[in-house]
Amino acid sequence: MDIPPEGPEDEWKELLPAPERVARTLSAFSNGTGGRLWVGLTDAGLIRGVADPAAVEAVIEQALAMVDPQPQLRVETLDAGEGRTLVRVVVSPGSEGTAWVEDGKRPRTAYLRDRDRTRPLEPGAVRDLERDAARIPLEAKDRRLLELLKRYDGLEVKELARRARMGERDVRRRLVRCRLGGLVQEQPDGRHALTPRGYRRV
């Protein structure tokens, strides 16, 4: 099984922490390029497995209820061999603005991934990010991506990168800016498509 190392888009947990801590991870992935939470992996990357996947899913649902707006995600149960089961939570990047966590224990806070860690984002930084995104300047590469999305009415990142002749990492980074600016949205099937505002900018 191919399991990426911990980083901006992946986090490993042997056991899930409290729902409010999971909510921070969901917020951070949603505010970035999306990501995957792997449950049943030690910090060293050893597969311990999950005894009760349904219990993991219940914690995820509790955590998701603390995030506003709620990111799209899917919970997958994976056979890791030797009778062990991993749970992978795949979080899509948000398309409806900054994802905040309201857990009733601390002030409403948004989170971002900083390499392999989740950190809070200061309210002022969120305002700056959203203000800048609302008047997002488009470079030639951004326009190329928007034109492709208009032409094909929705593409996955890998296909979009191939057609644009750009690296997937660069495409993901540009899509985040376009989503924050309200130009692009991710559909439930993982494809990206233009919003009405995006059509007007092409």
C-alpha positions in Angstrom: 0.0 0.0 0.0 1.4 3.4 -1.0 1.1 5.7 2.0 2.6 9.2 1.5 4.7 10.7 4.3 3.3 13.2 6.7 3.3 16.7 5.2 0.9 19.5 4.0 -1.5 17.0 2.6 -1.2 13.9 4.8 -1.4 13.3 8.6 -1.0 10.0 10.4 -2.8 9.0 13.6 -2.5 5.7 15.5 -5.7 6.6 17.4 -8.0 9.6 16.8 -7.7 12.4 19.3 -10.8 14.3 20.6 -13.2 15.6 18.0 -12.2 19.2 18.4 -8.6 18.3 17.5 -9.7 16.4 14.5 -11.8 19.4 13.5 -8.7 21.5 13.4 -7.1 19.1 10.9 -10.2 19.1 8.7 -10.2 22.9 8.8 -6.5 23.0 7.8 -6.9 20.6 4.9 -10.0 22.5 3.7 -8.2 25.8 3.8 -5.3 24.4 1.8 -5.1 22.0 -1.1 -7.1 19.3 0.7 -5.6 16.3 2.3 -5.8 12.9 3.8 -6.0 11.8 7.5 -4.8 8.3 8.0 -6.0 6.5 11.1 -4.2 3.3 12.3 -0.6 4.5 11.6 2.0 5.2 14.2 4.2 8.3 14.1 6.9 6.0 12.7 4.6 4.9 9.9 3.9 1.4 11.3 0.5 0.0 10.5 -1.3 -0.8 13.7 -4.8 -0.8 12.2 -8.1 0.3 13.6 -10.2 -2.1 15.7 -13.6 -0.3 15.1 -13.8 1.7 11.9 -17.4 2.7 12.7 -16.2 4.4 15.9 -13.6 6.4 13.9 -16.3 7.5 11.5 -18.4 8.6 14.4 -15.6 10.9 15.7 -15.1 12.3 12.2 -18.8 13.2 12.1 -18.6 14.9 15.4 -15.5 16.8 14.2 -17.1 17.8 10.9 -20.0 19.3 12.8 -17.6 21.8 14.4 -16.3 23.1 11.0 -18.1 25.9 9.2 -18.5 25.8 6.3 -18.2 22.0 6.4 -15.6 20.6 3.8 -16.6 17.8 1.5 -14.9 14.6 2.6 -15.2 10.8 2.3 -14.2 8.1 4.8 -12.6 5.0 3.3 -11.9 1.7 5.0 -8.7 0.1 3.6 -7.5 -3.5 3.9 -3.9 -3.2 5.1 -3.3 -7.0 5.1 -2.8 -9.5 8.0 -6.3 -8.7 9.3 -5.5 -5.0 9.8 -7.7 -2.1 8.7 -6.8 1.5 8.0 -9.2 4.4 7.8 -8.4 7.2 5.4 -10.4 10.4 5.5 -10.0 12.4 2.3 -10.8 16.1 2.7 -11.5 18.2 -0.4 -10.2 21.8 -0.5 -12.9 24.2 0.5 -14.8 26.1 -2.2 -17.1 28.2 0.1 -14.5 30.3 1.9 -12.4 29.9 5.0 -13.3 26.9 7.1 -13.5 27.9 10.8 -13.6 25.6 13.9 -16.2 26.4 16.6 -15.8 23.8 19.3 -17.2 25.7 22.3 -13.9 25.6 24.1 -11.9 28.3 22.4 -12.6 31.3 20.1 -13.7 30.6 16.6 -10.4 29.8 14.7 -9.3 28.9 11.2 -6.3 26.5 10.7 -3.7 25.9 8.0 -1.1 23.1 7.5 2.5 24.2 8.1 4.5 21.3 6.6 3.4 18.3 8.7 1.7 20.4 11.5 -1.7 22.1 11.9 -1.5 25.7 13.2 -4.1 28.4 13.9 -4.4 31.3 11.5 -4.7 34.7 13.0 -8.0 36.5 12.3 -6.2 39.4 10.7 -4.4 37.0 8.3 -7.7 35.4 7.3 -9.2 38.8 6.5 -6.1 39.7 4.4 -6.3 36.4 2.6 -10.0 36.7 1.8 -9.7 40.3 0.8 -6.8 39.6 -1.5 -8.6 36.6 -3.0 -11.7 38.6 -3.7 -9.7 40.7 -6.2 -7.4 37.9 -7.2 -5.1 39.0 -10.1 -4.8 36.3 -12.8 -1.5 35.4 -14.3 -1.3 33.8 -17.8 -1.1 30.3 -16.2 -4.2 31.0 -14.1 -6.1 32.0 -17.2 -5.0 28.9 -19.0 -6.4 26.8 -16.3 -9.7 28.7 -16.3 -10.0 28.4 -20.1 -9.4 24.6 -19.9 -12.1 24.3 -17.2 -14.5 26.3 -19.4 -13.7 24.2 -22.5 -14.1 20.8 -20.8 -16.7 21.7 -18.1 -14.7 20.2 -15.2 -11.5 18.3 -14.9 -9.5 16.5 -12.2 -6.2 18.0 -11.1 -4.1 15.3 -12.9 -5.9 15.8 -16.2 -5.9 19.5 -15.9 -2.2 19.5 -15.2 -1.6 17.3 -18.3 -3.7 19.5 -20.6 -2.1 22.7 -19.3 1.4 21.2 -19.4 2.0 22.2 -15.8 3.1 20.4 -12.7 0.3 19.1 -10.4 1.7 21.0 -7.4 1.6 24.3 -9.3 -2.0 23.5 -10.6 -3.1 22.7 -7.0 -1.6 26.0 -5.7 -3.3 28.0 -8.4 -6.6 26.3 -7.9 -6.6 27.1 -4.2 -6.2 30.8 -5.1 -9.0 30.6 -7.7 -11.3 28.8 -5.2 -10.7 31.4 -2.5 -11.5 34.1 -5.1 -14.8 32.3 -5.9 -13.7 31.5 -9.5 -13.5 27.7 -9.2 -15.3 25.0 -7.2 -14.6 21.4 -6.6 -17.4 19.0 -7.4 -18.3 15.9 -5.4 -16.6 13.7 -8.0 -13.3 15.5 -7.5 -13.4 17.4 -10.7 -13.0 21.2 -10.7 -15.3 23.5 -12.6 -15.9 27.3 -13.1 -18.3 29.2 -11.0 -20.4 31.9 -12.6 -17.8 34.5 -11.4 -15.2 32.3 -13.0 -17.0 32.3 -16.4 -17.0 36.1 -16.3 -13.3 36.2 -15.7 -12.3 33.9 -18.6 
